[in-house]
Amino acid sequence: RGVLIHRLHGQGLALALLLKQKPMSAPQICSSLLEKEIHVDRKKIGKLLADLEWWGIVSNENGIYSCQCAALDGFQENYNESQLIDLIGLTQNTVNGQSFYSSVPPMSVSSRGPSGA
């Protein structure tokens, strides 16, 4: 297992950096996101925390997650807590619970009407 830093990107990286600065429980993480009006899938956050724990990036003691990953030491000074919470929300890439990997949302959520070729 060990630290697989190359696996960290997007939401996982932002969450690990947040937990390096401020250890939190899963409900506290979700509350922090909701305070900024970022709607989050609690199951997805739970799975992400479980993955980070499996990879050895975060640890969980009595429901409080923290990151002691030395490979992330240089990054934590670059972002404050508010910025990291924003990054967690911005990197969700979900629409109606479905992931997408494009800068353009699926047509089902587009604000445009039919193209009418």
Residue pairs with C-beta under 8 A, 6 or more apart in sequence:
1 54
1 55
1 56
2 55
2 56
3 55
3 56
3 57
3 69
3 71
4 55
4 56
4 57
5 57
5 69
5 71
5 72
7 55
8 16
8 57
10 87
10 91
10 93
11 48
11 87
11 88
11 91
11 92
12 48
12 51
12 52
12 57
14 79
14 84
14 87
14 88
14 91
15 29
15 45
15 48
15 49
15 52
15 84
15 88
16 52
16 57
16 58
16 67
16 69
16 72
17 67
17 72
17 75
17 76
17 79
17 84
18 24
18 29
18 81
18 84
18 85
18 88
19 52
19 58
19 65
19 66
19 67
20 66
20 67
20 68
20 69
20 72
20 76
21 76
21 81
21 84
22 81
23 64
23 65
23 66
24 32
24 64
24 65
25 63
25 64
25 65
26 42
26 45
26 46
26 49
26 63
26 65
29 45
29 49
29 65
29 88
30 40
30 42
30 45
32 81
32 85
33 39
33 40
33 85
33 88
33 89
34 40
36 82
36 85
36 86
36 89
38 85
38 86
38 88
38 89
40 88
40 89
40 92
41 92
41 94
41 97
44 92
44 94
49 58
49 60
49 65
52 58
52 65
52 67
53 59
53 60
53 65
56 69
57 67
57 69
57 72
58 65
58 66
58 67
58 69
59 65
59 66
59 67
59 68
79 87
93 99
93 100
93 101
94 100
95 105
95 106
95 108
95 109
96 108
96 109
98 106
100 106
